[in-house]
């Protein structure tokens, strides 16, 4: 790509993957990250379908396997802690279950991609983009911190679902590009293993569309998720009111929820990686404006409950880099091509089972019993493996999307 210079906002997953492939194509790449250092925290994420092909091309499959959480499956349990239905890993990357063959903590995956790019990519931590201006065939960027103003051939927002660069360039608020699914989730780490070494994750539903989900990790800790389906103004206001208000809302909501809810709430009070969010998809008509493009959750977040967010970010970054490499002299046209090539995959990844997430978070105990009875039969009859093979469960299917082949040259 000659001397083309590209600035990427965000050092999570999509940003470093995009940087890797742009570097392969010969670009000079800089990544700016708001955090002071690489984020080591985060919940379990997975890699499925076409994204497996991309990580194999990058040569990091073995590195990722060494960092997996060690989770061996998911169990749906009652208030007494007994299993109703258990879905174990399949052992195959071609037909994955609830738990992926590449189940890994977000921070660990970010570290894999950072380590493979840090010697060739310029990383700026502790700073962010304050303003962008297109001047001729370049983009001038002012930074919020001490980084001096600089000019780039293109800028890419890889700064997540709540992208500030997206709001700045596209003049769009979250309300204008979010499709809310009516659920709020909180994530945090429990230092004590309440599952006593069990490698099967535990999914517990409580009446009132409440969810407690505990997942083991390779450090002997648990990754906790508290979710509630609600249109309550209190839940919405907590999202913007700060951590104290969010924890107060969850304490009230999950009081007497049953099972391990009380020790989980107690651990939440001291969690230093607590994160609370509205579960929503990002819907943007255009993923680029001029010489500024969006990638990953900033452009087309499918939500965590789709099981495809990380995979879509990886594939999207790969295709964006490939289309940019093909159209060096017309980057706006490259951005348009990127959207045309990737859109079918985005549509597939954002496709959810009708009624999701409420359908798996019943309002009543009777509804929970019906749900668990259905899941017991699916597990007993091994229908989960059949469904994954024929693509009946969107998050488990291989999406039948084949990543394009690009000629990568330094």
Number of C-alpha atoms within 10 A of each C-alpha: 20 11 9 15 18 21 25 27 27 24 28 23 26 30 30 31 27 27 30 23 23 28 21 19 21 17 23 21 22 21 22 23 24 18 14 10 12 17 16 13 16 20 20 23 23 21 24 26 24 19 24 18 16 20 21 11 10 14 12 14 15 10 13 19 14 12 18 21 24 20 23 22 20 23 23 22 19 20 14 9 15 11 17 17 21 21 23 21 20 17 12 10 16 16 23 25 24 22 22 25 25 24 23 26 22 19 18 21 25 23 22 16 24 22 11 16 18 14 9 14 19 15 21 19 16 16 17 23 22 14 14 19 14 16 10 8 14 16 21 17 21 18 16 15 12 10 15 9 14 12 19 19 21 22 27 24 27 32 27 25 23 16 19 21 25 26 14 14 17 16 9 13 14 16 9 11 19 19 16 15 19 17 23 23 21 19 21 24 25 24 14 13 17 15 17 10 12 14 18 22 26 23 20 25 29 23 16 17 22 24 23 23 21 25 27 27 24 15 10 17 20 24 20 24 21 23 25 24 22 17 13 10 8 12 23 17 13 20 18 12 11 12 14 10 16 22 19 12 16 21 17 10 16 21 11 12 19 17 17 18 21 15 12 21 19 12 16 22 14 13 15 10 15 19 18 21 19 19 22 21 22 22 19 17 9 13 21 25 14 16 21 26 27 29 30 28 26 28 28 28 29 29 23 14 15 19 23 25 24 24 24 29 28 24 28 30 28 26 25 25 25 23 21 24 24 17 15 16 13 12 21 19 16 22 25 18 18 24 21 10 16 19 14 12 19 21 12 19 23 23 14 18 13 8 9 14 19 17 14 16 23 22 17 14 14 11 16 21 15 13 17 20 14 14 20 18 14 18 18 13 11 12 13 22 21 14 17 20 16 14 16 13 18 20 25 26 21 22 17 11 13 13 18 12 8 14 9 16 12 11
